[in-house]
């Protein structure tokens, strides 16, 4: 298994991987199917990967260090005051 992982490690630097999560409808009442989300992984460098500690039964989540693009503009703009 380790030797296979080493082969893949070099190949990921040239891959583009598209992933999507879809709720599949098995019956007519479950249609249309729903796309929950999607992401694109571009040229991954697995040498920078870190192991996740799953000993607690859950994946650790860190708050995002980045703010949404609109948040910086909204914070910089003064609040509008309604004039009569």
C-alpha positions as CSV (number, residue, x, y, z in Angstrom):
1,X,0.0,0.0,0.0
2,X,2.8,2.4,0.8
3,X,4.5,2.0,-2.5
4,X,1.2,2.7,-4.3
5,X,0.8,5.9,-2.3
6,X,4.2,7.0,-3.4
7,X,3.3,6.5,-7.0
8,X,0.1,8.6,-6.6
9,X,1.9,11.3,-4.7
10,X,3.9,12.4,-7.8
11,X,0.9,12.1,-10.1
12,X,-1.3,14.4,-8.1
13,X,0.8,17.4,-9.0
14,X,-0.5,17.2,-12.5
15,X,-4.1,16.2,-11.9
16,X,-7.3,18.2,-11.8
17,X,-10.0,16.4,-9.7
18,X,-13.6,17.5,-9.7
19,X,-15.7,16.1,-6.8
20,X,-19.5,16.5,-6.4
21,X,-21.9,15.4,-3.7
22,X,-25.3,14.4,-5.1
23,X,-28.5,13.1,-3.5
24,X,-29.5,10.3,-5.8
25,X,-33.2,9.8,-6.5
26,X,-34.2,6.1,-6.5
27,X,-37.9,6.7,-7.0
28,X,-40.0,9.2,-8.9
29,X,-41.0,11.1,-5.8
30,X,-37.3,11.7,-5.0
31,X,-36.7,13.5,-8.3
32,X,-35.2,15.8,-9.3
33,X,-31.8,14.8,-7.8
34,X,-30.1,17.5,-5.8
35,X,-26.4,18.6,-6.1
36,X,-25.3,19.4,-2.5
37,X,-21.9,20.8,-3.4
38,X,-18.8,20.5,-5.6
39,X,-15.2,21.4,-5.5
40,X,-12.1,21.2,-7.7
41,X,-8.7,20.0,-6.5
42,X,-5.9,21.4,-8.7
43,X,-2.3,20.1,-8.7
44,X,-2.2,18.8,-5.1
45,X,1.1,18.6,-3.4
46,X,0.7,15.6,-1.0
47,X,4.2,16.2,0.5
48,X,2.5,19.1,2.4
49,X,-0.4,17.0,3.7
50,X,-0.9,16.6,7.4
51,X,-2.5,13.7,9.3
52,X,-5.9,14.4,10.9
53,X,-6.3,13.4,14.5
54,X,-9.6,11.4,14.4
55,X,-9.0,9.7,17.8
56,X,-11.9,11.7,19.3
57,X,-14.3,10.3,16.7
58,X,-14.8,13.7,15.0
59,X,-12.7,15.7,12.5
60,X,-11.2,18.8,14.0
61,X,-12.5,22.0,12.5
62,X,-10.6,25.2,12.5
63,X,-12.3,28.6,11.9
64,X,-11.4,30.1,8.6
65,X,-8.7,32.8,8.7
66,X,-10.1,34.4,5.6
67,X,-13.1,36.6,5.5
68,X,-15.6,36.4,2.7
69,X,-14.9,38.9,-0.1
70,X,-17.9,41.1,0.7
71,X,-17.1,41.2,4.4
72,X,-14.1,43.5,4.1
73,X,-16.0,46.0,1.9
74,X,-19.0,46.0,4.2
75,X,-16.8,46.6,7.2
76,X,-14.9,49.5,5.5
77,X,-18.1,51.3,4.3
78,X,-19.8,53.6,6.8
79,X,-23.3,52.7,7.8
80,X,-26.0,54.5,5.8
81,X,-28.2,56.9,7.7
82,X,-31.7,57.4,6.4
83,X,-32.5,61.1,5.9
84,X,-36.0,62.5,5.8
